[in-house]
Amino acid sequence: MNMPSHDAQREMEQRALRNVRGLVDRMEDADRLDARKQRRMLAGLVGGIAIAIAILVAIAIYRSRTPSGEVVLPPPASAPAAPAR
């Protein structure tokens, strides 16, 4: 068996370490992108819920200030006398 020289062995180790480092960097970048996407999604969800609550509050305020359409009449001041028979 032909044993590679120490320099060749060292170069292979360095190349393997660079490859591993490249893979780790790519995985870290992917993790950062995933975290950023999750933060955006959460912000959108919270914003959507806030808008929905604001709309519901605005509708409730509008309906409470709008007359219900019910008319309340005061009782008559004096009732006419019933005709005698």
C-alpha positions in Angstrom: 0.0 0.0 0.0 1.2 3.4 -0.9 0.9 5.8 2.0 0.4 9.4 1.0 2.9 11.9 2.2 2.2 14.1 5.2 1.7 17.1 3.0 -0.9 15.3 0.8 -2.6 14.0 4.0 -2.7 17.5 5.5 -4.1 19.0 2.3 -6.9 16.4 2.2 -7.7 17.1 5.8 -7.8 20.9 5.1 -10.1 20.3 2.1 -12.4 18.1 4.2 -12.5 20.8 6.9 -13.3 23.5 4.3 -16.1 21.3 2.9 -17.6 20.8 6.4 -17.3 24.5 7.2 -19.1 25.3 3.9 -21.9 22.9 4.9 -22.2 24.4 8.4 -22.4 27.9 6.9 -25.1 26.9 4.5 -27.1 25.3 7.3 -26.7 28.4 9.5 -27.9 30.6 6.6 -30.9 28.3 6.1 -31.7 28.5 9.8 -31.5 32.3 9.8 -33.8 32.5 6.8 -36.3 30.2 8.5 -36.2 32.3 11.7 -36.8 35.4 9.6 -39.7 33.9 7.8 -41.2 32.8 11.1 -40.9 36.3 12.5 -42.6 37.8 9.5 -45.4 35.3 9.7 -45.9 36.0 13.4 -45.9 39.7 12.7 -48.5 39.3 10.0 -50.7 37.2 12.1 -50.5 39.6 15.1 -51.2 42.5 12.7 -54.1 40.7 11.1 -55.6 39.9 14.5 -55.2 43.6 15.6 -56.9 44.8 12.5 -59.8 42.4 13.0 -60.2 43.5 16.6 -60.2 47.1 15.6 -62.9 46.5 13.0 -65.0 44.6 15.5 -64.6 47.5 18.0 -65.5 50.1 15.4 -68.6 48.1 14.4 -69.7 47.8 18.0 -69.2 51.5 18.6 -71.1 52.4 15.5 -74.0 50.1 16.4 -74.2 51.4 19.9 -74.5 55.0 18.7 -77.1 54.2 16.0 -80.7 54.4 17.1 -82.3 51.0 17.2 -85.3 52.0 15.2 -87.6 51.6 18.3 -89.9 54.6 18.9 -90.9 55.2 22.5 -94.1 57.3 22.8 -95.0 59.1 26.0 -98.3 58.2 27.5 -101.2 60.5 26.6 -101.6 63.5 28.8 -105.3 63.0 29.3 -107.4 60.1 28.1 -110.7 61.1 26.5 -113.7 60.1 28.5 -115.5 57.0 27.3 -119.0 57.8 25.9 -121.8 56.9 28.2 -124.4 54.5 27.0 
